[in-house]
């Protein structure tokens, strides 16, 4: 999760670095702040996941990853069908990224990454839950196995 969050934040960090190094750069784009905020939320939840390992927290990772995959897929579709002067492009300040096709490729890459993350987290959560049910049916708790 932390690696995926850091990977997702790369374009936002890149935009901030460009803003700091280029003298005539007027602002950091809104999409960069949005990427950084979503990445920080994901890192925060990853720390929570490390502190409280349970099948339910892994299941929430699955739901979060599915939501992120859906958001990236939706933005991917919008970047494909909208023009460079569209409303979404203007609000997120994506003019130069949509024109070059960079936003569409990045959204496709991130939607794929979060879909894979959701698949493997969901699979782990289901297996973990099944193992707990088997232990419970025998009368044991996971703490007694240690």
MIDOLUM-276722 format. One record per atom (N, C-alpha, C): residue in three letters; chain; atom name; x, y, z. Coordinates in steps of 0.2 Angstrom, whole numbers, plus 5000, padded with zeros to 4 digits. Atoms other than C-alpha are relative to their C-alpha. Layout:
% residues N
> ALA; A; CA; X; Y; Z $
...
//
This chain:
% residues 146
> UNK; A; N; 5004; 4994; 5000 $
> UNK; A; CA; 5000; 5000; 5000 $
> UNK; A; C; 5004; 5006; 5000 $
> UNK; A; N; 4996; 4994; 5000 $
> UNK; A; CA; 5014; 5012; 5004 $
> UNK; A; C; 5003; 5001; 4994 $
> UNK; A; N; 4997; 5000; 5007 $
> UNK; A; CA; 5023; 5008; 4988 $
> UNK; A; C; 4995; 5003; 4995 $
> UNK; A; N; 5005; 4997; 5005 $
> UNK; A; CA; 5007; 5011; 4978 $
> UNK; A; C; 4999; 5007; 5001 $
> UNK; A; N; 5001; 4993; 4999 $
> UNK; A; CA; 5004; 5027; 4987 $
> UNK; A; C; 5006; 5005; 4998 $
> UNK; A; N; 4995; 4996; 5002 $
> UNK; A; CA; 5021; 5034; 4984 $
> UNK; A; C; 5001; 5000; 4992 $
> UNK; A; N; 5000; 5000; 5008 $
> UNK; A; CA; 5020; 5028; 4965 $
> UNK; A; C; 4995; 5005; 4998 $
> UNK; A; N; 5006; 4996; 5002 $
> UNK; A; CA; 5003; 5037; 4964 $
> UNK; A; C; 5002; 5008; 5001 $
> UNK; A; N; 4998; 4993; 4998 $
> UNK; A; CA; 5011; 5053; 4971 $
> UNK; A; C; 5005; 5003; 4995 $
> UNK; A; N; 4994; 4998; 5004 $
> UNK; A; CA; 5025; 5054; 4958 $
> UNK; A; C; 4998; 5006; 4996 $
> UNK; A; N; 5001; 4994; 5004 $
> UNK; A; CA; 5017; 5066; 4946 $
> UNK; A; C; 4998; 5006; 5004 $
> UNK; A; N; 5001; 4995; 4996 $
> UNK; A; CA; 5011; 5077; 4960 $
> UNK; A; C; 5006; 5003; 5003 $
> UNK; A; N; 4994; 4998; 4998 $
> UNK; A; CA; 5028; 5078; 4967 $
> UNK; A; C; 5004; 5004; 4995 $
> UNK; A; N; 4997; 4998; 5006 $
> UNK; A; CA; 5035; 5081; 4950 $
> UNK; A; C; 4998; 5007; 4998 $
> UNK; A; N; 5003; 4993; 5002 $
> UNK; A; CA; 5023; 5096; 4947 $
> UNK; A; C; 5002; 5005; 5006 $
> UNK; A; N; 4998; 4995; 4995 $
> UNK; A; CA; 5028; 5104; 4964 $
> UNK; A; C; 5007; 5002; 4999 $
> UNK; A; N; 4993; 4999; 5001 $
> UNK; A; CA; 5047; 5102; 4960 $
> UNK; A; C; 5000; 5005; 4994 $
> UNK; A; N; 4999; 4996; 5006 $
> UNK; A; CA; 5044; 5110; 4943 $
> UNK; A; C; 4998; 5007; 5002 $
> UNK; A; N; 5002; 4994; 4998 $
> UNK; A; CA; 5035; 5124; 4951 $
> UNK; A; C; 5005; 5004; 5004 $
> UNK; A; N; 4995; 4997; 4996 $
> UNK; A; CA; 5049; 5127; 4963 $
> UNK; A; C; 5006; 5002; 4996 $
> UNK; A; N; 4994; 4999; 5004 $
> UNK; A; CA; 5063; 5126; 4950 $
> UNK; A; C; 4999; 5005; 4994 $
> UNK; A; N; 5001; 4996; 5005 $
> UNK; A; CA; 5055; 5136; 4936 $
> UNK; A; C; 4997; 5007; 5003 $
> UNK; A; N; 5002; 4993; 4997 $
> UNK; A; CA; 5054; 5155; 4939 $
> UNK; A; C; 4994; 5002; 4998 $
> UNK; A; N; 5006; 4997; 5002 $
> UNK; A; CA; 5039; 5159; 4929 $
> UNK; A; C; 4994; 4996; 5001 $
> UNK; A; N; 5006; 5004; 4999 $
> UNK; A; CA; 5028; 5145; 4935 $
> UNK; A; C; 4995; 5003; 5005 $
> UNK; A; N; 5005; 4996; 4996 $
> UNK; A; CA; 5012; 5153; 4942 $
> UNK; A; C; 4997; 4997; 5006 $
> UNK; A; N; 5004; 5003; 4994 $
> UNK; A; CA; 5005; 5140; 4953 $
> UNK; A; C; 5002; 4992; 4999 $
> UNK; A; N; 5000; 5008; 5001 $
> UNK; A; CA; 5005; 5121; 4957 $
> UNK; A; C; 4993; 4998; 4999 $
> UNK; A; N; 5007; 5002; 5003 $
> UNK; A; CA; 4990; 5113; 4948 $
> UNK; A; C; 4996; 4997; 5006 $
> UNK; A; N; 5005; 5003; 4995 $
> UNK; A; CA; 4975; 5107; 4958 $
> UNK; A; C; 5001; 4992; 5000 $
> UNK; A; N; 5000; 5008; 5000 $
> UNK; A; CA; 4977; 5089; 4952 $
> UNK; A; C; 5006; 4998; 5004 $
> UNK; A; N; 4994; 5002; 4996 $
> UNK; A; CA; 4994; 5089; 4960 $
> UNK; A; C; 4999; 4999; 5007 $
> UNK; A; N; 5002; 5000; 4993 $
> UNK; A; CA; 4987; 5093; 4977 $
> UNK; A; C; 4995; 4995; 5001 $
> UNK; A; N; 5005; 5005; 5000 $
> UNK; A; CA; 4973; 5081; 4974 $
> UNK; A; C; 5004; 4993; 5001 $
> UNK; A; N; 4996; 5006; 4999 $
> UNK; A; CA; 4986; 5067; 4971 $
> UNK; A; C; 5004; 4999; 5006 $
> UNK; A; N; 4997; 5001; 4993 $
> UNK; A; CA; 4996; 5071; 4986 $
> UNK; A; C; 4996; 4999; 5006 $
> UNK; A; N; 5005; 5001; 4995 $
> UNK; A; CA; 4981; 5072; 4997 $
> UNK; A; C; 4998; 4993; 5000 $
> UNK; A; N; 5002; 5007; 5001 $
> UNK; A; CA; 4975; 5055; 4991 $
> UNK; A; C; 5006; 4995; 5002 $
> UNK; A; N; 4994; 5004; 4998 $
> UNK; A; CA; 4993; 5048; 4993 $
> UNK; A; C; 5001; 5000; 5008 $
> UNK; A; N; 4999; 5000; 4993 $
> UNK; A; CA; 4994; 5054; 5011 $
> UNK; A; C; 4995; 4996; 5004 $
> UNK; A; N; 5006; 5004; 4996 $
> UNK; A; CA; 4977; 5047; 5016 $
> UNK; A; C; 5002; 4992; 4999 $
> UNK; A; N; 4998; 5007; 5001 $
> UNK; A; CA; 4983; 5030; 5008 $
> UNK; A; C; 5006; 4998; 5005 $
> UNK; A; N; 4994; 5001; 4995 $
> UNK; A; CA; 5000; 5031; 5018 $
> UNK; A; C; 4997; 4999; 5007 $
> UNK; A; N; 5003; 5000; 4993 $
> UNK; A; CA; 4990; 5035; 5034 $
> UNK; A; C; 4996; 4993; 5001 $
> UNK; A; N; 5003; 5006; 4999 $
> UNK; A; CA; 4979; 5020; 5032 $
> UNK; A; C; 5005; 4994; 5000 $
> UNK; A; N; 4995; 5005; 5000 $
> UNK; A; CA; 4994; 5009; 5028 $
> UNK; A; C; 5003; 4999; 5007 $
> UNK; A; N; 4998; 5000; 4993 $
> UNK; A; CA; 5001; 5014; 5045 $
> UNK; A; C; 4995; 4997; 5004 $
> UNK; A; N; 5005; 5003; 4996 $
> UNK; A; CA; 4985; 5009; 5053 $
> UNK; A; C; 4999; 4993; 4998 $
> UNK; A; N; 5000; 5007; 5002 $
> UNK; A; CA; 4985; 4993; 5043 $
> UNK; A; C; 5006; 4996; 5004 $
> UNK; A; N; 4994; 5003; 4997 $
> UNK; A; CA; 5002; 4989; 5050 $
> UNK; A; C; 4999; 4999; 5008 $
> UNK; A; N; 5001; 5000; 4993 $
> UNK; A; CA; 4997; 4993; 5068 $
> UNK; A; C; 4994; 4995; 5002 $
> UNK; A; N; 5006; 5004; 4999 $
> UNK; A; CA; 4980; 4983; 5067 $
> UNK; A; C; 4999; 4995; 4995 $
> UNK; A; N; 5001; 5005; 5005 $
> UNK; A; CA; 4983; 4968; 5056 $
> UNK; A; C; 4994; 4995; 5001 $
> UNK; A; N; 5006; 5004; 4999 $
> UNK; A; CA; 4966; 4959; 5054 $
> UNK; A; C; 4997; 5000; 4993 $
> UNK; A; N; 5003; 5001; 5007 $
> UNK; A; CA; 4956; 4953; 5039 $
> UNK; A; C; 4995; 5005; 4999 $
> UNK; A; N; 5005; 4995; 5002 $
> UNK; A; CA; 4943; 4967; 5041 $
> UNK; A; C; 5004; 5006; 4998 $
> UNK; A; N; 4996; 4995; 5002 $
> UNK; A; CA; 4957; 4980; 5039 $
> UNK; A; C; 5002; 4999; 4993 $
> UNK; A; N; 4998; 5002; 5007 $
> UNK; A; CA; 4963; 4971; 5023 $
> UNK; A; C; 4994; 5001; 4996 $
> UNK; A; N; 5006; 4999; 5004 $
> UNK; A; CA; 4945; 4971; 5017 $
> UNK; A; C; 4999; 5007; 4999 $
> UNK; A; N; 5001; 4993; 5001 $
> UNK; A; CA; 4944; 4990; 5019 $
> UNK; A; C; 5005; 5002; 4995 $
> UNK; A; N; 4995; 4998; 5005 $
> UNK; A; CA; 4960; 4991; 5009 $
> UNK; A; C; 4997; 4998; 4993 $
> UNK; A; N; 5003; 5002; 5006 $
> UNK; A; CA; 4951; 4981; 4996 $
> UNK; A; C; 4995; 5005; 4997 $
> UNK; A; N; 5005; 4995; 5002 $
> UNK; A; CA; 4936; 4993; 4996 $
> UNK; A; C; 5003; 5007; 4998 $
> UNK; A; N; 4997; 4994; 5001 $
> UNK; A; CA; 4948; 5008; 4996 $
> UNK; A; C; 5003; 5000; 4993 $
> UNK; A; N; 4997; 5001; 5007 $
> UNK; A; CA; 4958; 5001; 4981 $
> UNK; A; C; 4995; 5000; 4994 $
> UNK; A; N; 5005; 5000; 5006 $
> UNK; A; CA; 4942; 4998; 4971 $
> UNK; A; C; 4997; 5007; 4999 $
> UNK; A; N; 5002; 4994; 5000 $
> UNK; A; CA; 4936; 5015; 4975 $
> UNK; A; C; 5005; 5005; 4996 $
> UNK; A; N; 4994; 4997; 5003 $
> UNK; A; CA; 4953; 5022; 4969 $
> UNK; A; C; 5000; 4998; 4992 $
> UNK; A; N; 5000; 5003; 5007 $
> UNK; A; CA; 4952; 5011; 4953 $
> UNK; A; C; 4994; 5003; 4996 $
> UNK; A; N; 5006; 4998; 5004 $
> UNK; A; CA; 4935; 5017; 4949 $
> UNK; A; C; 5001; 5008; 4999 $
> UNK; A; N; 4999; 4992; 5001 $
> UNK; A; CA; 4940; 5036; 4951 $
> UNK; A; C; 5005; 5001; 4994 $
> UNK; A; N; 4995; 5000; 5006 $
> UNK; A; CA; 4955; 5033; 4940 $
> UNK; A; C; 4997; 4998; 4993 $
> UNK; A; N; 5003; 5002; 5006 $
> UNK; A; CA; 4945; 5024; 4927 $
> UNK; A; C; 4995; 5005; 4998 $
> UNK; A; N; 5004; 4994; 5002 $
> UNK; A; CA; 4932; 5038; 4927 $
> UNK; A; C; 5004; 5006; 4997 $
> UNK; A; N; 4996; 4995; 5003 $
> UNK; A; CA; 4945; 5051; 4925 $
> UNK; A; C; 5003; 4998; 4993 $
> UNK; A; N; 4997; 5002; 5007 $
> UNK; A; CA; 4953; 5041; 4911 $
> UNK; A; C; 4995; 5001; 4995 $
> UNK; A; N; 5005; 4999; 5005 $
> UNK; A; CA; 4937; 5040; 4902 $
> UNK; A; C; 4998; 5008; 4998 $
> UNK; A; N; 5001; 4993; 5002 $
> UNK; A; CA; 4934; 5059; 4904 $
> UNK; A; C; 5006; 5003; 4997 $
> UNK; A; N; 4995; 4997; 5004 $
> UNK; A; CA; 4951; 5063; 4898 $
> UNK; A; C; 5000; 4998; 4993 $
> UNK; A; N; 5000; 5002; 5007 $
> UNK; A; CA; 4948; 5053; 4883 $
> UNK; A; C; 4995; 5003; 4996 $
> UNK; A; N; 5006; 4997; 5004 $
> UNK; A; CA; 4931; 5061; 4878 $
> UNK; A; C; 5000; 5007; 5001 $
> UNK; A; N; 5001; 4992; 4999 $
> UNK; A; CA; 4934; 5079; 4884 $
> UNK; A; C; 5005; 5003; 4996 $
> UNK; A; N; 4995; 4996; 5004 $
> UNK; A; CA; 4943; 5092; 4875 $
> UNK; A; C; 5005; 5004; 5005 $
> UNK; A; N; 4996; 4996; 4995 $
> UNK; A; CA; 4957; 5103; 4883 $
> UNK; A; C; 4997; 5006; 5003 $
> UNK; A; N; 5003; 4994; 4997 $
> UNK; A; CA; 4945; 5117; 4887 $
> UNK; A; C; 4994; 4997; 5003 $
> UNK; A; N; 5006; 5003; 4996 $
> UNK; A; CA; 4932; 5105; 4896 $
> UNK; A; C; 5000; 5003; 5007 $
> UNK; A; N; 5001; 4998; 4993 $
> UNK; A; CA; 4925; 5109; 4913 $
> UNK; A; C; 5005; 4997; 5005 $
> UNK; A; N; 4996; 5004; 4996 $
> UNK; A; CA; 4934; 5095; 4922 $
> UNK; A; C; 5008; 5002; 4999 $
> UNK; A; N; 4993; 4999; 5001 $
> UNK; A; CA; 4951; 5099; 4914 $
> UNK; A; C; 5001; 5007; 5003 $
> UNK; A; N; 4999; 4994; 4997 $
> UNK; A; CA; 4949; 5117; 4919 $
> UNK; A; C; 5000; 5000; 5008 $
> UNK; A; N; 5000; 5001; 4993 $
> UNK; A; CA; 4944; 5113; 4937 $
> UNK; A; C; 5006; 4997; 5003 $
> UNK; A; N; 4994; 5004; 4998 $
> UNK; A; CA; 4959; 5101; 4939 $
> UNK; A; C; 5006; 5003; 4997 $
> UNK; A; N; 4995; 4997; 5003 $
> UNK; A; CA; 4970; 5112; 4929 $
> UNK; A; C; 5005; 4995; 4996 $
> UNK; A; N; 4997; 5005; 5004 $
> UNK; A; CA; 4975; 5098; 4917 $
> UNK; A; C; 5001; 5001; 4993 $
> UNK; A; N; 5000; 4998; 5007 $
> UNK; A; CA; 4976; 5108; 4901 $
> UNK; A; C; 5006; 4996; 4996 $
> UNK; A; N; 4994; 5002; 5004 $
> UNK; A; CA; 4994; 5103; 4896 $
> UNK; A; C; 5001; 4992; 5001 $
> UNK; A; N; 5000; 5007; 4999 $
> UNK; A; CA; 4992; 5085; 4903 $
> UNK; A; C; 4995; 4996; 4995 $
> UNK; A; N; 5005; 5003; 5004 $
> UNK; A; CA; 4977; 5081; 4893 $
> UNK; A; C; 5002; 5001; 4992 $
> UNK; A; N; 4998; 4998; 5007 $
> UNK; A; CA; 4983; 5089; 4877 $
> UNK; A; C; 5006; 4995; 4998 $
> UNK; A; N; 4994; 5005; 5002 $
> UNK; A; CA; 4999; 5077; 4877 $
> UNK; A; C; 4998; 4993; 5001 $
> UNK; A; N; 5002; 5007; 4999 $
> UNK; A; CA; 4989; 5062; 4882 $
> UNK; A; C; 5003; 4997; 5007 $
> UNK; A; N; 4997; 5003; 4994 $
> UNK; A; CA; 4999; 5060; 4898 $
> UNK; A; C; 4995; 4998; 5006 $
> UNK; A; N; 5005; 5001; 4994 $
> UNK; A; CA; 4984; 5061; 4910 $
> UNK; A; C; 4996; 4993; 4998 $
> UNK; A; N; 5004; 5006; 5001 $
> UNK; A; CA; 4975; 5047; 4901 $
> UNK; A; C; 5004; 4994; 5001 $
> UNK; A; N; 4996; 5006; 4999 $
> UNK; A; CA; 4990; 5035; 4901 $
> UNK; A; C; 5001; 4999; 5008 $
> UNK; A; N; 4999; 5001; 4992 $
> UNK; A; CA; 4993; 5039; 4920 $
> UNK; A; C; 4994; 4997; 5003 $
> UNK; A; N; 5006; 5002; 4997 $
> UNK; A; CA; 4975; 5036; 4924 $
> UNK; A; C; 4999; 4993; 4998 $
> UNK; A; N; 5001; 5007; 5001 $
> UNK; A; CA; 4975; 5019; 4915 $
> UNK; A; C; 5005; 4996; 5004 $
> UNK; A; N; 4995; 5004; 4995 $
> UNK; A; CA; 4991; 5014; 4924 $
> UNK; A; C; 4998; 5000; 5007 $
> UNK; A; N; 5002; 5000; 4993 $
> UNK; A; CA; 4984; 5019; 4941 $
> UNK; A; C; 4994; 4996; 5001 $
> UNK; A; N; 5006; 5004; 4999 $
> UNK; A; CA; 4967; 5011; 4938 $
> UNK; A; C; 5002; 4992; 4999 $
> UNK; A; N; 4998; 5007; 5000 $
> UNK; A; CA; 4976; 4995; 4933 $
> UNK; A; C; 5004; 4998; 5007 $
> UNK; A; N; 4996; 5001; 4994 $
> UNK; A; CA; 4988; 4996; 4948 $
> UNK; A; C; 4995; 4999; 5006 $
> UNK; A; N; 5005; 5000; 4995 $
> UNK; A; CA; 4973; 4999; 4960 $
> UNK; A; C; 4995; 4994; 5000 $
> UNK; A; N; 5004; 5006; 5001 $
> UNK; A; CA; 4963; 4985; 4952 $
> UNK; A; C; 5004; 4994; 5003 $
> UNK; A; N; 4996; 5005; 4998 $
> UNK; A; CA; 4977; 4973; 4955 $
> UNK; A; C; 5001; 5000; 5008 $
> UNK; A; N; 5000; 5000; 4993 $
> UNK; A; CA; 4979; 4979; 4973 $
> UNK; A; C; 4994; 4998; 5003 $
> UNK; A; N; 5006; 5002; 4998 $
> UNK; A; CA; 4961; 4977; 4976 $
> UNK; A; C; 4999; 4992; 5000 $
> UNK; A; N; 5001; 5007; 5001 $
> UNK; A; CA; 4961; 4959; 4969 $
> UNK; A; C; 5004; 4996; 5006 $
> UNK; A; N; 4995; 5004; 4995 $
> UNK; A; CA; 4976; 4953; 4980 $
> UNK; A; C; 4998; 5002; 5007 $
> UNK; A; N; 5002; 4999; 4993 $
> UNK; A; CA; 4970; 4962; 4996 $
> UNK; A; C; 4993; 4997; 5001 $
> UNK; A; N; 5007; 5003; 4999 $
> UNK; A; CA; 4952; 4955; 4994 $
> UNK; A; C; 5002; 4992; 5000 $
> UNK; A; N; 4998; 5007; 4999 $
> UNK; A; CA; 4960; 4938; 4991 $
> UNK; A; C; 5003; 4998; 5007 $
> UNK; A; N; 4997; 5001; 4994 $
> UNK; A; CA; 4970; 4939; 5006 $
> UNK; A; C; 4995; 5001; 5006 $
> UNK; A; N; 5005; 4999; 4995 $
> UNK; A; CA; 4956; 4945; 5017 $
> UNK; A; C; 4995; 4994; 5000 $
> UNK; A; N; 5004; 5006; 5000 $
> UNK; A; CA; 4945; 4931; 5012 $
> UNK; A; C; 5003; 4994; 5002 $
> UNK; A; N; 4996; 5006; 4998 $
> UNK; A; CA; 4958; 4918; 5015 $
> UNK; A; C; 5001; 5001; 5008 $
> UNK; A; N; 4999; 4999; 4993 $
> UNK; A; CA; 4962; 4926; 5032 $
> UNK; A; C; 4993; 4999; 5004 $
> UNK; A; N; 5007; 5001; 4996 $
> UNK; A; CA; 4943; 4926; 5037 $
> UNK; A; C; 4999; 4992; 5000 $
> UNK; A; N; 5001; 5007; 5000 $
> UNK; A; CA; 4942; 4908; 5032 $
> UNK; A; C; 5004; 4996; 5005 $
> UNK; A; N; 4995; 5003; 4995 $
> UNK; A; CA; 4957; 4903; 5042 $
> UNK; A; C; 4997; 5001; 5007 $
> UNK; A; N; 5003; 4998; 4994 $
> UNK; A; CA; 4949; 4912; 5057 $
> UNK; A; C; 4994; 4996; 5002 $
> UNK; A; N; 5006; 5004; 4999 $
> UNK; A; CA; 4933; 4903; 5055 $
> UNK; A; C; 5001; 4993; 5001 $
> UNK; A; N; 4997; 5007; 4999 $
> UNK; A; CA; 4942; 4886; 5054 $
> UNK; A; C; 5002; 5000; 5007 $
> UNK; A; N; 4997; 5000; 4993 $
> UNK; A; CA; 4951; 4890; 5070 $
> UNK; A; C; 4994; 5001; 5005 $
> UNK; A; N; 5006; 4999; 4996 $
> UNK; A; CA; 4935; 4896; 5078 $
> UNK; A; C; 4996; 4994; 5001 $
> UNK; A; N; 5004; 5006; 4999 $
> UNK; A; CA; 4926; 4880; 5074 $
> UNK; A; C; 5003; 4995; 5004 $
> UNK; A; N; 4996; 5005; 4996 $
> UNK; A; CA; 4940; 4870; 5082 $
> UNK; A; C; 5000; 5002; 5008 $
> UNK; A; N; 4999; 4998; 4993 $
> UNK; A; CA; 4939; 4881; 5098 $
> UNK; A; C; 5006; 5004; 5001 $
> UNK; A; N; 4994; 4997; 4999 $
> UNK; A; CA; 4955; 4890; 5095 $
> UNK; A; C; 4999; 5008; 4998 $
> UNK; A; N; 5000; 4993; 5003 $
> UNK; A; CA; 4959; 4909; 5093 $
> UNK; A; C; 5007; 5000; 4997 $
> UNK; A; N; 4994; 4999; 5003 $
> UNK; A; CA; 4973; 4915; 5082 $
> UNK; A; C; 5006; 5001; 5005 $
> UNK; A; N; 4995; 4998; 4995 $
> UNK; A; CA; 4983; 4921; 5098 $
> UNK; A; C; 5002; 4993; 5003 $
> UNK; A; N; 4998; 5006; 4997 $
> UNK; A; CA; 4983; 4903; 5105 $
> UNK; A; C; 5005; 4996; 4996 $
> UNK; A; N; 4995; 5003; 5004 $
> UNK; A; CA; 4993; 4897; 5090 $
> UNK; A; C; 5007; 5002; 5001 $
> UNK; A; N; 4993; 4998; 5000 $
> UNK; A; CA; 5008; 4907; 5094 $
> UNK; A; C; 5004; 4997; 5006 $
//
